[in-house]
């Protein structure tokens, strides 16, 4: 569902949907986008993933969240994307298990 890459153009800025795999840096998140495409010869669906560094001004996204990122001007050596919105928050499994024990 949300793991497939959806790149749509809004003016000249494209957007992608992916999962946050790291939020250890200040104001920066790493988003993994999984792109599914048919193989040109065998027509088998092949999934490729790519990681994008995105700017998160308020540190709102956490590991496991599904987010939408938007292309923007270069902010550093690796950051060329910014967080547009959080689509789905990650479920906190660890806290629920600790409360029940």
C-alpha positions as CSV (number, residue, x, y, z in Angstrom):
1,X,0.0,0.0,0.0
2,X,2.1,2.9,1.2
3,X,5.4,1.1,0.5
4,X,5.1,1.6,-3.2
5,X,6.8,4.7,-4.6
6,X,4.4,7.3,-5.9
7,X,6.2,10.1,-7.6
8,X,3.9,12.8,-8.8
9,X,4.8,16.2,-10.1
10,X,3.5,19.3,-8.4
11,X,4.9,22.0,-10.6
12,X,8.5,21.0,-10.8
13,X,8.7,19.3,-7.3
14,X,8.1,15.6,-7.1
15,X,6.9,13.8,-4.0
16,X,7.6,10.3,-2.8
17,X,6.1,8.1,0.0
18,X,8.2,5.9,2.1
19,X,9.0,4.6,5.6
20,X,11.3,6.4,8.1
21,X,14.3,4.1,8.8
22,X,16.4,6.6,10.9
23,X,15.6,9.7,12.9
24,X,18.8,9.9,15.0
25,X,20.1,13.2,13.5
26,X,18.8,16.6,14.4
27,X,16.2,17.9,12.0
28,X,17.0,15.1,9.5
29,X,15.3,11.8,8.8
30,X,16.2,8.9,6.4
31,X,13.3,7.7,4.3
32,X,13.4,4.4,2.5
33,X,11.3,4.4,-0.7
34,X,10.5,1.0,-2.3
35,X,9.9,1.2,-6.0
36,X,8.2,-1.7,-7.8
37,X,8.6,-2.1,-11.5
38,X,8.2,-4.9,-14.0
39,X,11.4,-6.4,-15.4
40,X,11.7,-5.4,-19.1
41,X,12.4,-9.0,-20.4
42,X,10.8,-11.3,-17.8
43,X,7.8,-9.2,-16.8
44,X,8.4,-10.2,-13.2
45,X,7.7,-7.4,-10.6
46,X,11.0,-6.4,-9.0
47,X,11.3,-4.2,-5.9
48,X,14.1,-1.8,-5.6
49,X,14.7,0.5,-2.6
50,X,16.4,3.8,-2.2
51,X,17.1,5.9,0.8
52,X,16.6,9.7,0.8
53,X,17.7,12.2,3.4
54,X,14.9,14.6,4.2
55,X,14.7,17.8,6.3
56,X,12.3,17.5,9.3
57,X,12.2,21.0,10.9
58,X,10.4,20.1,14.1
59,X,11.6,16.5,14.6
60,X,8.1,15.2,14.3
61,X,8.7,11.9,12.4
62,X,10.0,8.8,14.1
63,X,11.2,5.4,13.0
64,X,8.5,3.3,11.4
65,X,6.3,6.2,10.3
66,X,5.0,6.4,6.7
67,X,5.8,9.9,5.4
68,X,5.5,11.9,2.2
69,X,8.6,13.9,1.2
70,X,8.9,16.6,-1.4
71,X,11.8,17.6,-3.5
72,X,13.5,20.9,-2.5
73,X,16.7,22.9,-2.9
74,X,19.9,21.3,-1.7
75,X,20.2,21.9,2.1
76,X,23.4,19.9,2.6
77,X,25.7,17.4,0.9
78,X,22.9,14.7,1.0
79,X,19.7,16.5,1.9
80,X,17.5,17.4,-1.2
81,X,14.1,16.5,0.2
82,X,11.8,17.9,3.0
83,X,9.1,16.3,5.0
84,X,5.7,17.2,3.6
85,X,3.4,15.3,5.9
86,X,3.1,12.2,8.1
87,X,0.7,9.7,6.5
88,X,0.7,7.0,9.2
89,X,2.4,6.9,12.6
90,X,4.2,3.8,13.8
91,X,2.6,1.6,16.4
92,X,4.4,1.5,19.7
93,X,4.5,-2.3,20.4
94,X,7.2,-2.1,23.1
95,X,5.2,0.2,25.4
96,X,2.0,-1.9,25.2
97,X,3.8,-5.0,26.1
98,X,5.6,-3.4,29.1
99,X,2.4,-2.0,30.4
100,X,0.7,-5.4,30.4
101,X,3.6,-7.2,32.2
